[in-house]
Amino acid sequence: MKFVIIGYFLLANIIAFALMGIDKRKAKKHAWRIPERTLFVSAIIGGSIGAMYGMHVFRHKTQHKSFIIGMPCIFGIQLLLVALWLLL
């Protein structure tokens, strides 16, 4: 069971990271973009670390306050939930 949970979060973070890179590439080409809602959902379902790392690596969404504040808040809430889960 532990490996399934670890695998899920690993996959969620890889996907969130990739979505940031894909959206940045599309932005440079003035092509169809990935909706911001999708980027946030990828973080909420467990990919917050990958999303924040993608923001840093690709220098993407770093001027958007909703991402600068939102992604760390999502990560903080997730940490809190994991801590509560481990304590109960």
BELMO-V454992 format. One record per residue. RES is the residue in one small letter. PSI is psi as a letter, one per 30 degrees, with the letter a starting at -180 (999 if undefined). Layout:
RES;PSI / RES;PSI
This chain:
m;e / k;e / f;e / v;e / i;e / i;e / g;e / y;e / f;e / l;e / l;e / a;e / n;e / i;e / i;e / a;e / f;e / a;e / l;e / m;e / g;e / i;e / d;e / k;e / r;e / k;e / a;e / k;e / k;g / h;h / a;l / w;k / r;l / i;k / p;k / e;e / r;e / t;e / l;e / f;e / v;e / s;e / a;e / i;e / i;g / g;g / g;g / s;e / i;e / g;e / a;e / m;e / y;e / g;e / m;e / h;e / v;e / f;f / r;h / h;k / k;g / t;f / q;g / h;j / k;e / s;e / f;e / i;e / i;e / g;e / m;e / p;e / c;e / i;e / f;e / g;e / i;e / q;e / l;e / l;e / l;e / v;e / a;e / l;e / w;e / l;e / l;f / l;999
